Amino acid sequence: MTKYTTWFLLSFFLVLAFGASQKSSLQSTVLNTKNPIMSPIDSKVNQDEFYEVVKVIDGDTFDISVKGKNKRVRLIGIDTPEFVDLRKPVQCYGREASSFAKNLLVNKAVRIENDITQGDVDKYQRLLRYVFLKDGTFVNKVMISEGYAHEYTYNSNPYKYQKEFIQAEREARNTKKGLWAEKTCE
């Protein structure tokens, strides 16, 4: 049994043993350990606050500043062509998707929203979030509707805005926007 499996089983049984009334106490104890899945900083990112975007990695990943520390964010429900993955060549429209995200996000304040169906962080410890600009622009959806990303459902696990994103991709394809334009990726 791996240490992660052991940690999970131990946590599960502790929750059962302490009951629902003790759940918040147990969670704070678990968060104060060296948990490889969620660090205390991750759990303290407030959904009602705005955070400055300090760096865009590519079309679906960027860094925000949280109390002076950079936290990496991965947009839920979208996937953009690869631009900086060292394991893969630059994909068609990856440069354009990254550039669009930079113009949209760099030095802007964003509000981030989690989705309990998707988990708090991914295997790379990136915060999984929906992202909104101060003017209400829904970044995840704009990336799809403008043709810089396609809808992406991780492990067939439905998420809060899935229907909206699927419709946004359908409309971008029908109007041949961005990566859906004729002869863009030939």
Backbone bond lengths (Angstrom), bond angles and torsions (degrees), N, CA, C in turn:
res aa  C-N    CA-C-N  psi(-1)  N-CA   C-N-CA  omega(-1)  CA-C   N-CA-C  phi
1 M - - - 1.440 - - 1.527 108.35 -
2 T 1.346 117.16 132.80 1.462 120.39 -179.52 1.524 110.13 -75.65
3 K 1.336 115.24 164.89 1.470 118.45 179.28 1.523 111.23 -66.37
4 Y 1.357 117.45 -28.26 1.469 120.22 178.35 1.521 110.68 -70.55
5 T 1.334 116.55 -40.30 1.456 120.46 177.86 1.522 109.66 -64.97
6 T 1.317 116.17 -43.60 1.456 120.84 178.37 1.525 110.33 -61.18
7 W 1.338 116.83 -44.75 1.459 120.65 178.86 1.523 110.62 -60.57
8 F 1.314 117.10 -44.70 1.464 121.09 -179.43 1.523 110.83 -62.37
9 L 1.331 117.46 -48.14 1.467 120.84 -179.16 1.531 110.89 -62.47
10 L 1.323 116.15 -42.88 1.457 119.94 178.44 1.534 110.45 -60.82
11 S 1.334 116.57 -45.55 1.466 120.61 178.59 1.515 111.75 -61.22
12 F 1.320 116.35 -43.65 1.468 121.61 -179.40 1.523 110.68 -59.86
13 F 1.322 116.56 -48.19 1.459 120.00 -178.31 1.530 111.92 -69.27
14 L 1.320 117.21 -33.09 1.461 119.44 176.28 1.526 111.15 -64.72
15 V 1.342 116.78 -40.85 1.464 120.01 177.58 1.517 110.26 -61.47
16 L 1.320 116.16 -44.71 1.464 119.57 178.37 1.524 111.39 -62.41
17 A 1.324 116.14 -42.30 1.458 120.38 -176.26 1.527 112.60 -67.53
18 F 1.310 116.91 -40.84 1.449 120.27 -177.22 1.520 113.26 -83.92
19 G 1.322 116.98 -18.97 1.469 120.29 178.05 1.505 112.94 78.07
20 A 1.304 115.28 171.58 1.470 121.93 -175.48 1.520 111.80 -63.04
21 S 1.331 118.78 -33.49 1.467 120.36 -177.11 1.522 112.13 -67.27
22 Q 1.318 117.46 -23.68 1.455 121.25 -179.32 1.519 112.61 -100.36
23 K 1.324 117.93 3.72 1.456 121.65 -172.71 1.525 112.86 -57.72
24 S 1.329 119.21 -46.15 1.462 120.23 -177.16 1.525 110.95 -65.55
25 S 1.315 117.68 -35.80 1.451 120.92 177.28 1.524 110.85 -63.94
26 L 1.330 116.57 -43.20 1.456 121.24 179.12 1.524 110.33 -65.15
27 Q 1.331 117.95 -41.07 1.455 120.34 -179.24 1.518 110.84 -62.23
28 S 1.320 118.20 -41.26 1.459 118.71 -179.85 1.521 110.32 -67.08
29 T 1.333 118.28 -33.47 1.455 121.34 176.42 1.516 110.33 -65.45
30 V 1.343 117.01 -46.67 1.458 121.00 -179.85 1.519 110.40 -62.85
31 L 1.344 118.47 -40.68 1.453 121.36 -178.22 1.518 112.33 -67.55
32 N 1.324 118.40 -23.49 1.446 120.31 -179.25 1.527 112.75 -87.13
33 T 1.321 118.00 1.05 1.453 121.71 175.38 1.515 108.64 -92.04
34 K 1.307 117.09 173.32 1.468 121.87 177.42 1.518 108.11 -80.47
35 N 1.296 115.99 70.45 1.460 122.76 -178.23 1.526 109.09 -80.84
36 P 1.351 119.22 118.46 1.462 120.69 -177.75 1.519 112.76 -72.77
37 I 1.330 117.78 -13.42 1.451 120.04 -176.20 1.522 111.38 -92.44
38 M 1.323 118.79 -38.42 1.464 121.30 -178.39 1.523 109.27 -144.23
39 S 1.310 116.15 122.83 1.454 119.62 177.71 1.524 109.23 -92.66
40 P 1.336 118.04 161.70 1.461 120.17 178.77 1.525 113.11 -56.53
41 I 1.324 118.79 -34.29 1.460 121.09 179.11 1.523 110.01 -63.00
42 D 1.342 117.74 -42.10 1.466 120.98 -178.97 1.520 111.01 -58.36
43 S 1.318 116.79 -42.78 1.456 119.93 -175.13 1.525 112.25 -72.13
44 K 1.328 117.86 -14.59 1.462 120.65 -176.68 1.530 113.03 -99.49
45 V 1.317 118.09 9.37 1.456 120.42 175.87 1.521 106.38 -76.17
46 N 1.323 116.08 116.08 1.455 122.54 -173.74 1.525 110.91 -86.26
47 Q 1.326 116.66 128.41 1.464 121.69 -178.72 1.521 113.21 -71.75
48 D 1.323 118.20 -14.45 1.462 121.08 -178.08 1.525 112.38 -96.36
49 E 1.309 117.48 -5.45 1.462 121.52 -179.55 1.518 110.59 -97.99
50 F 1.330 114.87 163.56 1.458 120.77 174.20 1.522 108.25 -108.19
51 Y 1.332 115.52 141.58 1.454 122.40 -177.96 1.523 109.06 -124.79
52 E 1.323 116.26 142.02 1.459 119.93 179.94 1.525 110.56 -77.28
53 V 1.326 115.82 134.20 1.467 120.99 173.32 1.521 106.44 -81.55
54 V 1.327 116.26 122.18 1.457 120.22 -176.21 1.524 113.07 -104.10
55 K 1.345 116.51 -20.52 1.470 118.93 -178.33 1.525 108.81 -161.24
56 V 1.324 115.98 136.81 1.459 121.07 173.18 1.519 107.63 -104.79
57 I 1.317 116.23 125.95 1.455 121.70 -179.40 1.525 109.89 -84.28
58 D 1.327 114.86 -51.46 1.464 121.73 175.19 1.520 107.85 -157.69
59 G 1.317 118.15 -163.87 1.453 121.01 -173.01 1.510 115.94 -65.31
60 D 1.338 118.18 -21.44 1.461 119.51 -177.75 1.526 114.17 -124.87
61 T 1.331 117.29 10.88 1.466 121.35 -177.47 1.522 110.06 -142.13
62 F 1.329 116.15 135.56 1.462 120.77 179.29 1.518 109.53 -155.80
63 D 1.341 116.21 170.36 1.460 122.65 179.32 1.524 110.08 -111.26
64 I 1.335 115.11 141.11 1.457 122.13 172.83 1.523 108.26 -119.10
65 S 1.324 115.91 158.79 1.458 121.07 176.13 1.529 108.44 -97.93
66 V 1.343 115.22 122.34 1.462 122.10 177.95 1.524 107.24 -123.15
67 K 1.331 115.39 108.00 1.467 121.43 179.59 1.530 111.43 52.32
68 G 1.338 115.18 43.85 1.455 120.80 176.72 1.518 115.52 82.84
69 K 1.327 117.59 -0.81 1.465 120.59 178.79 1.515 109.11 -117.30
70 N 1.334 115.45 141.01 1.454 119.78 178.25 1.526 110.56 -80.75
71 K 1.323 115.00 134.61 1.462 122.03 175.61 1.521 107.27 -123.56
72 R 1.311 116.69 133.40 1.462 121.77 179.98 1.524 109.43 -85.89
73 V 1.341 115.97 136.75 1.461 123.30 -178.81 1.524 109.11 -120.69
74 R 1.326 115.64 135.62 1.475 122.63 174.24 1.518 107.18 -114.94
75 L 1.326 116.84 125.20 1.455 121.69 -178.07 1.528 111.07 -68.60
76 I 1.317 116.79 128.93 1.469 122.59 178.65 1.530 109.51 -75.43
77 G 1.318 116.08 140.68 1.459 121.84 168.99 1.507 116.19 82.62
78 I 1.327 116.87 5.40 1.464 118.83 178.28 1.520 110.19 -135.31
79 D 1.320 115.02 160.18 1.451 121.45 171.61 1.515 106.43 -143.19
80 T 1.320 115.82 131.63 1.460 120.68 177.15 1.519 108.86 -109.35
81 P 1.314 117.40 157.34 1.465 119.35 176.59 1.524 110.06 -58.29
82 E 1.323 116.26 144.32 1.469 121.57 -176.68 1.516 111.11 -67.81
83 F 1.330 113.86 140.02 1.458 120.19 178.51 1.528 111.14 -127.74
84 V 1.318 118.09 -34.30 1.475 120.17 -174.44 1.527 113.83 -123.08
85 D 1.305 119.68 7.73 1.458 121.47 179.54 1.531 108.66 -73.53
86 L 1.325 116.14 113.52 1.459 120.88 -176.28 1.531 112.91 -66.00
87 R 1.338 116.73 -17.36 1.463 120.56 -179.89 1.522 112.18 -82.63
88 K 1.336 116.78 -11.50 1.460 121.05 -174.79 1.521 110.40 -133.45
89 P 1.331 116.60 152.79 1.471 118.08 173.31 1.532 109.45 -71.37
90 V 1.321 116.17 160.45 1.459 120.68 175.99 1.521 107.54 -60.39
91 Q 1.324 116.73 128.98 1.456 121.13 -178.97 1.522 110.60 -89.39
92 C 1.318 114.56 157.79 1.447 120.71 178.26 1.528 110.06 -55.38
93 Y 1.291 116.01 129.14 1.455 127.02 178.17 1.537 113.15 74.98
94 G 1.320 117.20 6.74 1.467 121.01 176.55 1.514 112.22 -66.26
95 R 1.332 116.55 -43.14 1.467 121.32 179.48 1.534 109.97 -62.97
96 E 1.325 116.65 -42.59 1.461 121.18 -179.26 1.535 111.52 -66.83
97 A 1.331 116.49 -41.27 1.475 120.53 178.84 1.524 110.65 -63.65
98 S 1.317 116.27 -41.68 1.459 120.63 178.60 1.522 110.85 -65.29
99 S 1.296 117.19 -43.36 1.459 121.61 179.47 1.529 111.44 -63.83
100 F 1.333 117.06 -41.98 1.463 120.69 177.82 1.529 110.42 -61.73
101 A 1.338 116.19 -44.51 1.470 120.30 179.19 1.529 110.81 -62.09
102 K 1.334 117.26 -40.63 1.468 120.09 178.40 1.519 110.66 -61.54
103 N 1.330 116.91 -47.10 1.477 120.17 -179.98 1.521 111.27 -62.58
104 L 1.320 116.50 -34.05 1.461 121.61 -178.13 1.529 112.55 -76.59
105 L 1.344 117.21 -34.08 1.461 120.65 -166.58 1.529 118.20 -114.10
106 V 1.317 118.89 -35.84 1.460 120.09 -170.50 1.529 111.06 -58.20
107 N 1.318 114.44 132.64 1.473 124.28 -179.12 1.523 113.35 62.28
108 K 1.307 117.36 20.40 1.461 121.87 176.31 1.524 108.30 -104.32
109 A 1.315 115.34 157.12 1.459 121.33 174.97 1.520 107.76 -95.14
110 V 1.326 115.58 134.91 1.454 120.82 -179.31 1.519 111.09 -128.44
111 R 1.312 114.04 149.14 1.465 120.78 170.92 1.521 105.88 -103.83
112 I 1.314 116.40 136.97 1.463 120.10 -178.10 1.527 109.72 -115.52
113 E 1.323 114.69 144.47 1.465 121.21 -177.56 1.522 108.38 -129.32
114 N 1.323 116.26 129.49 1.461 119.06 178.12 1.527 110.19 -88.73
115 D 1.310 115.34 172.33 1.464 122.65 177.66 1.524 105.99 -140.53
116 I 1.329 116.36 110.23 1.464 119.83 -174.27 1.523 112.51 -59.69
117 T 1.320 117.94 -20.82 1.473 119.85 179.00 1.524 111.72 -73.63
118 Q 1.329 117.46 -14.96 1.465 121.19 -175.62 1.524 113.96 -108.63
119 G 1.315 117.67 -5.10 1.454 120.78 -177.30 1.515 110.64 86.14
120 D 1.312 116.51 167.75 1.457 122.00 -178.13 1.523 111.64 -84.74
121 V 1.326 116.45 -42.88 1.466 121.96 -179.35 1.514 109.58 -134.72
122 D 1.346 115.30 157.94 1.467 119.80 176.37 1.523 109.79 -94.43
123 K 1.326 116.89 -173.54 1.465 120.85 -176.40 1.526 113.07 -65.85
124 Y 1.327 117.66 -16.03 1.459 122.12 177.10 1.529 111.65 -96.66
125 Q 1.338 117.12 8.63 1.468 124.04 -179.98 1.527 112.68 67.89
126 R 1.321 117.62 23.60 1.471 121.04 174.33 1.522 108.02 -85.17
127 L 1.339 116.19 138.84 1.458 120.53 175.09 1.527 108.26 -66.31
128 L 1.314 117.62 131.13 1.454 122.17 177.42 1.516 107.92 -94.30
129 R 1.355 117.03 117.33 1.456 119.32 -171.67 1.529 112.99 -149.27
130 Y 1.337 113.02 157.00 1.454 122.01 163.01 1.523 104.04 -91.95
131 V 1.331 117.34 148.15 1.458 120.50 -172.79 1.526 110.26 -131.62
132 F 1.339 115.02 135.12 1.456 122.20 -178.51 1.523 109.53 -129.27
133 L 1.342 116.65 135.15 1.463 121.50 172.64 1.528 108.75 -77.72
134 K 1.324 116.63 166.98 1.471 120.66 179.90 1.516 112.39 -59.75
135 D 1.339 117.59 -30.82 1.469 120.26 -179.85 1.532 112.61 -80.34
136 G 1.337 116.60 3.21 1.458 121.27 178.35 1.515 114.38 94.88
137 T 1.330 118.99 -5.20 1.463 121.93 179.02 1.523 109.58 -57.66
138 F 1.321 115.32 126.98 1.460 122.52 179.92 1.535 106.91 -91.26
139 V 1.319 116.64 98.76 1.462 123.06 -171.08 1.523 112.06 -57.59
140 N 1.325 118.57 -48.18 1.464 121.16 -178.36 1.524 110.29 -54.29
141 K 1.327 115.63 -48.52 1.462 120.92 -176.73 1.529 111.82 -68.57
142 V 1.335 117.69 -39.92 1.462 121.29 179.32 1.529 110.70 -61.69
143 M 1.317 117.11 -39.58 1.464 119.94 178.66 1.529 110.62 -58.62
144 I 1.328 116.68 -38.20 1.465 120.50 178.76 1.525 110.69 -76.30
145 S 1.323 116.89 -50.53 1.463 120.24 -173.35 1.526 113.03 -64.64
146 E 1.331 117.60 -25.33 1.465 120.86 177.92 1.528 112.21 -91.28
147 G 1.339 117.09 1.28 1.460 120.93 174.40 1.511 115.61 84.62
148 Y 1.325 118.49 21.65 1.464 121.59 179.23 1.529 112.61 -100.69
149 A 1.322 116.57 -6.51 1.467 121.40 -178.27 1.517 108.66 -150.83
150 H 1.308 114.64 162.82 1.461 118.73 170.71 1.521 108.41 -117.12
151 E 1.322 115.42 158.51 1.474 120.86 177.76 1.514 107.81 -63.23
152 Y 1.328 115.73 139.88 1.461 120.89 -178.06 1.531 109.71 -137.95
153 T 1.316 115.36 117.95 1.455 121.39 176.16 1.518 107.84 -104.98
154 Y 1.316 116.76 115.25 1.459 122.40 -177.61 1.530 110.42 -76.84
155 N 1.317 116.41 125.07 1.475 123.20 177.53 1.529 113.39 51.18
156 S 1.306 117.14 36.73 1.474 122.48 179.81 1.526 112.60 55.82
157 N 1.327 116.08 28.38 1.460 121.79 -176.42 1.536 109.52 -98.71
158 P 1.339 118.13 103.57 1.473 120.40 -178.16 1.528 111.59 -56.45
159 Y 1.321 115.20 149.67 1.461 121.06 -179.81 1.519 109.24 -132.67
160 K 1.320 116.06 170.94 1.466 123.90 -170.50 1.533 114.23 -53.59
161 Y 1.316 118.43 -46.04 1.465 121.65 -173.85 1.527 112.96 -104.85
162 Q 1.313 117.63 19.26 1.459 121.61 -174.04 1.531 112.75 -55.86
163 K 1.319 118.39 -47.43 1.469 120.84 -178.48 1.525 111.18 -61.94
164 E 1.337 116.86 -41.75 1.470 121.07 178.05 1.523 111.09 -61.45
165 F 1.327 115.96 -42.68 1.464 119.93 -177.52 1.527 111.25 -69.46
166 I 1.314 116.90 -39.62 1.465 120.22 177.64 1.531 109.59 -61.61
167 Q 1.320 116.52 -43.22 1.470 120.80 178.39 1.528 111.15 -65.18
168 A 1.323 117.58 -40.65 1.468 121.30 178.63 1.526 110.64 -61.63
169 E 1.336 117.08 -41.00 1.463 119.66 177.96 1.523 110.57 -66.54
170 R 1.311 116.84 -42.28 1.471 120.87 178.87 1.530 110.07 -57.00
171 E 1.331 116.59 -45.32 1.471 120.85 -179.86 1.531 111.48 -66.64
172 A 1.335 117.83 -40.29 1.469 120.92 178.35 1.529 110.48 -63.97
173 R 1.320 116.97 -40.96 1.470 120.68 177.16 1.523 110.79 -63.96
174 N 1.336 116.21 -46.60 1.471 120.68 -177.74 1.528 112.17 -63.12
175 T 1.324 116.56 -34.57 1.468 119.91 -179.54 1.530 111.59 -95.03
176 K 1.329 115.80 3.67 1.468 123.41 176.47 1.530 113.15 55.21
177 K 1.320 115.51 48.29 1.462 121.34 178.28 1.525 110.82 -85.97
178 G 1.318 115.01 145.98 1.455 121.19 171.92 1.505 115.02 53.76
179 L 1.327 115.47 -124.63 1.463 119.34 -177.33 1.518 113.30 -66.74
180 W 1.320 117.74 -9.74 1.471 121.89 178.12 1.522 112.18 -91.98
181 A 1.327 117.85 -4.41 1.465 121.01 179.57 1.533 109.80 -65.11
182 E 1.309 115.42 148.82 1.463 119.89 179.49 1.520 110.74 -59.98
183 K 1.315 115.68 138.52 1.468 125.10 177.05 1.520 114.27 64.31
184 T 1.337 118.63 13.52 1.461 120.42 179.34 1.527 111.42 -69.34
185 C 1.298 117.08 -45.06 1.465 120.59 -174.58 1.531 112.15 -118.21
186 E 1.308 116.57 43.16 1.477 119.52 178.06 1.492 111.20 -90.11
